[in-house]
Amino acid sequence: MKKSVFTLLFAVLVAVPLWAQKGKAIFPEMPGMVSYTYRNSFQKDVAATLDTIKALGITDMEFSNLFGKTAQELRKLLDERGMKCSSFGVGYPDLTDKIDQVGQNAKTLGAQYVRVAWIPHKGDFTLDMAKQTVADFNQFGKTLKDKYGLTFCYHNHGFEFQPHGEGTLFDYIVQNTDPKYVSFEMDILWTYFPGADPVALLNKYGNRFKLMHLKDLKKGVQGNLSGGTDKDNDVALGTGQLDLPAILIAARKAGVKHYYIEDESGHIATQVPQSIAYLKSLRK
């Protein structure tokens, strides 16, 4: 009798952490929000849009546009609402032509990270393009770190997963950039869409990934290496093709610091609350 009791207790103790991984306790905090999700609203009224996002319980922002404001004006609006900007997204020309302005704006906003989400290119992304990208990224990252104390991140967009050697050109970029100066923001849709495995990449590169875009791909949609798809193929988290629990477990293990909801669709009024509810369902 005693043996069966001890056996049962042991089984329960062993099962608890497995349950925690498979069920709740996967995503205990609120995510942040990418400003692009509310781009149309931000273009009309920045303050009111921040109020809308704050009402959802979200206080962490990744801005990829100042929406006609100065960095100082935007920071004031955030401070007034108890919100913050942890990541500042810019275009490639901003980094090549006015990186000091980028650094100053990011510092004013209170951001820790500067992110770029697209490498200008025509046609297929090539090894020569990847080599130039590596050189650029190392320089961008060094300038931003040494002059402003900021961490530079590249947000993958799908086209970088062209086959190369035993991996892809994305692997080439990660492996040839300096970890001291170059980190990454995984967009999980734009990792899955070209045929890569978000979990495998998180396990492979660990803390090179500092940031993450949370989004889901409509069921039945076939991916490719174009780096583009219909915006309405973005669906509420947990309703599409991606294995969110597995990805989030791997992201925690990798040490991802900030998570942001990004929904490019025209249905954010219904889909964003649905996505937040889904993430809350993964709490302990």
C-alpha positions, 0 to 999 in steps of 0.5 A: 500500500505504502509503495503504491502511495509513494509511486503515485506521489512520484508520478504526480511530481514528475508530471507537474513540470510536463503539464506546465510546459504543455498547458498553462504557465507558458506565457505569464506576462502581457506582450507588447505591441508593434505600432504597425498593427495600428498604423492606420489609427496612428496616422489619424490620432496618436494619443487616442491610439495609445489609449486604445492599446493601453485599454487592452492592458498593453504598455510596451511598444515597438515603434516603427514610425514616429507618425508625424511626431518628434521623438520627444513628443511621442515619449511625452505621450507614452510617459503620460500613460505609463507606457514605454517604447522598448524597441525602435524600428527604422528603414535601411536608408536611415541606418546608412544615411542618418544613423546618429539621428536614429540613435538619438531618437531611440534614446529619446524614446527610451528604447533599448533596441534598434530594429530593421525589418527589410534588406533592400534587394531586387529578385532573389536574395543572393550570397553577395547580398548576404555578404554586404548585409553582414558588413553593414550590420556589423557596422550599424551595430558597432555604431549604435552600441559604442555611441548610444548603448543600443542593441541592433536587431535584424527582423527576418522577413522570409526572403533570407531563407534561400538555401546556402551550403548546409543551411540558408542565407539567414544562417550565413548572416547569423553566423557571420555577424558579430554577436557583440553588435548584432542580434535578431528579432524573430518574426515567427510568421516570416520564419515559418512562411519560407519553410524554416522551423522557429523552434529549431532556430531558437534552439540553434541560436539561443540568445542571438534572438532578443525580440519576437513578433507574435503572429499567426498564418491563416490555415491553408496558405502556402509559403514561399521565399518572396517575403510577402503575402496578403495581409489578411493571411495574418490571423488571430494567435492560436487560430492559424498554422503555427505551434505557438506553445512550442515556439514560446517555450523555445523562446523562453529557453533562448532568452527572448526579452520582448514579445510584440503582437503584430497583426497586419490584417484589416481585422485588428478590432476583433483579432487583437483582443482574440490574440491577447485572450489566447496568450492569457490562456497560456498563463499559469 
